[in-house]
Amino acid sequence: MKDLVRERLSINVDVMDLLNKQIAKEAHSSSIYLAMASWCDHNALDNSAHFFYKQAEEEREHMMKIFKFINDNGGTAYSPEVKNIPHDYNSLEEIFESALEQEIAITKSIHNIVIKCRKVNDFATEHFIQWFVEEQMEEEQVIRKALDLFDLMGNNGISIKLIDERIPSIKE
């Protein structure tokens, strides 16, 4: 009976499995961004802390969007376990470099879901996931803008405070 139910899903089973893995990745990203926000808070980088708290919320929203999509289409979404969150960073620049690496990894994962959707003709999920494709382009661009500030201003003393002051404007 269980196999019959899985065959009657409006979502492809293999795609659903990839989406559940994506849920875990989004939850992991959210937790990493919380750790980054905490580091910024402890280092008096208030704007950067606010930026990463907001990023953590957005990643959780992404996770929930996928979670709901799976359930709405007859699948079963799984609540992920989150482990291995780094909390120690050496600099604000290192945090933004790590954030970019993380966003690039998420982008690749989203693209792999699109590729699978196309292989199995899961048009509904491909349509749904296009929002994430566009969102990832924006996310990477924002982090790259922040990293550009380090290239322009440096990574010491007052330049870090000046960069922190400009962080709110990079998402506009």
Summary of the structure (lengths in Angstrom):
residues: 172
radius of gyration: 18.2
end to end distance: 51.0
largest distance: 65.1
contacts: 513
relative contact order: 0.15
helix: 80%
strand: 0%
